[in-house]
Amino acid sequence: MVAAGHDFDLQQLTSELNSAVDAFNARGSNFVIDHVRDFTIVVSQYRPLAGSTYIPTPPSVERKKAIINVKNSDNRRFEIAILSRLYPAKSHLNNVCSYSKHMNSLNFDGISSQ
C-alpha cells in the first residue's frame, strides 16, 4: 500500500510480483511466463471506507424487503444496525427513533465510532 508521504519501493514491488508468479506456477498451473512486455502501475491515495454517510438502498433490493437500512445522521450506525437486528421494530423500521430506547444497552467499549 502506498500512502501520501511514503516512498514507493519499486524493487519491493518487483520482488512481490516475482514471488506471486512463482507461487502461481508452484500450484501446478502449467503456465510459464517468459517475460513481461508491459507493466503499468497506478498509484492513488488510499481512502478507507467508513460508515459515516447514509446510502439509500437500491430500489431492486428495497423491493425485496431483505434488509433494514436505518436512516441516521450520527456516527453510531454500527450500533443501530446491531440494535435493528436484536430488537426488530414493529413499524418505521428505517427510522432511528424505533431503536432509541435500546441505545447504550450494548457494550461498544474499544470500538471506534469513526
C-alpha positions as CSV (number, residue, x, y, z in Angstrom):
1,M,0.0,0.0,0.0
2,V,1.2,3.5,-0.9
3,A,0.1,6.4,1.2
4,A,0.8,10.1,1.0
5,G,4.2,10.9,2.3
6,H,5.5,7.4,1.9
7,D,8.2,6.3,-0.5
8,F,7.3,3.9,-3.4
9,D,9.7,0.9,-3.4
10,L,9.8,-0.4,-7.0
11,Q,12.3,-3.1,-6.0
12,Q,10.0,-4.4,-3.3
13,L,7.1,-4.4,-5.8
14,T,9.2,-6.3,-8.4
15,S,10.1,-8.9,-5.7
16,E,6.5,-9.3,-4.6
17,L,5.4,-9.7,-8.2
18,N,8.0,-12.4,-8.9
19,S,7.0,-14.2,-5.7
20,A,3.4,-14.2,-6.8
21,V,4.3,-15.6,-10.2
22,D,6.4,-18.3,-8.6
23,A,3.6,-19.2,-6.2
24,F,1.2,-19.4,-9.2
25,N,3.5,-21.7,-11.1
26,A,4.1,-23.8,-8.0
27,R,0.4,-24.6,-7.7
28,G,0.7,-26.5,-11.0
29,S,-0.7,-24.0,-13.4
30,N,1.5,-25.4,-16.2
31,F,1.9,-21.8,-17.5
32,V,5.3,-20.3,-17.9
33,I,5.9,-16.6,-18.0
34,D,8.7,-15.9,-20.4
35,H,8.8,-12.2,-20.0
36,V,6.6,-9.2,-19.2
37,R,6.3,-6.9,-22.1
38,D,4.5,-4.1,-20.5
39,F,3.6,-3.3,-16.9
40,T,1.5,-0.3,-15.7
41,I,1.5,0.9,-12.1
42,V,-1.3,3.1,-10.9
43,V,-0.7,4.8,-7.6
44,S,-3.6,6.6,-5.8
45,Q,-4.2,7.8,-2.3
46,Y,-5.8,5.2,0.0
47,R,-9.1,6.4,1.4
48,P,-10.6,3.8,3.7
49,L,-14.4,3.3,3.7
50,A,-16.3,4.4,6.7
51,G,-19.9,4.1,7.8
52,S,-20.4,7.9,8.2
53,T,-22.8,8.6,5.4
54,Y,-26.3,7.2,4.8
55,I,-26.5,5.5,1.5
56,P,-30.0,4.8,0.2
57,T,-30.9,1.2,-0.5
58,P,-31.0,0.4,-4.3
59,P,-34.7,0.0,-5.3
60,S,-34.1,-3.6,-6.5
61,V,-33.0,-4.6,-3.0
62,E,-35.6,-2.4,-1.2
63,R,-38.4,-4.1,-3.1
64,K,-37.3,-7.5,-1.7
65,K,-37.7,-6.2,1.9
66,A,-34.5,-8.1,2.6
67,I,-32.6,-5.6,4.6
68,I,-33.2,-2.8,7.1
69,N,-31.3,0.4,6.3
70,V,-31.8,2.8,9.2
71,K,-31.5,6.5,8.4
72,N,-29.4,8.3,10.9
73,S,-27.0,11.1,10.8
74,D,-24.6,10.4,13.6
75,N,-21.6,8.1,13.9
76,R,-23.5,5.3,15.7
77,R,-24.5,3.5,12.5
78,F,-23.0,0.1,13.5
79,E,-24.7,0.2,16.9
80,I,-28.0,0.9,15.3
81,A,-27.5,-1.8,12.7
82,I,-27.0,-4.3,15.5
83,L,-29.9,-3.0,17.5
84,S,-32.2,-3.3,14.5
85,R,-31.4,-7.0,14.3
86,L,-31.6,-7.6,18.1
87,Y,-34.8,-5.6,18.7
88,P,-36.9,-5.7,15.5
89,A,-39.3,-2.7,15.3
90,K,-42.9,-3.3,14.6
91,S,-43.2,-0.2,12.4
92,H,-41.0,2.5,11.0
93,L,-38.1,0.0,10.5
94,N,-35.9,2.6,8.8
95,N,-36.2,5.3,11.5
96,V,-33.6,5.6,14.2
97,C,-36.3,6.5,16.7
98,S,-37.6,2.9,16.6
99,Y,-34.4,1.8,18.3
100,S,-33.6,4.7,20.5
101,K,-34.9,3.0,23.7
102,H,-32.2,0.4,23.3
103,M,-29.3,2.8,22.7
104,N,-26.4,2.3,25.2
105,S,-27.7,-1.2,26.1
106,L,-24.7,-2.8,24.4
107,N,-21.0,-2.5,25.3
108,F,-19.1,-0.8,22.5
109,D,-16.0,-0.1,24.6
110,G,-12.9,-0.2,22.4
111,I,-14.9,0.2,19.1
112,S,-14.1,3.4,17.3
113,S,-17.1,5.3,16.1
114,Q,-15.2,7.0,13.3
